[in-house]
Amino acid sequence: MQEFVKSIDYNERADSGMPIFKIKDTLAEMQAISKALDSLKDLENRYKEEQQEASGLRGDTTPGMFD
């Protein structure tokens, strides 16, 4: 996604003279990407919490062969 955003040329015009890419649209998409990343981080944290609760181990220990 970073490469796509970097490759946008705001000076590029269609045959009618209208700009192909608009800064407003790019910023809106970047905000949507930010929200999606926040959602993924939230899901990851929930998953990790559920895994810790399921293991029943205390502290920072990792499950061994018999846990």
Buried (B, 14 or more C-beta within 10 A) or exposed (E): EEEEEEEEEEEEEEEEEEEEEEEEEBEEEEEEEEEEEEEEEEEEEEEEEEEEEEEEEEEEEEEEEEE
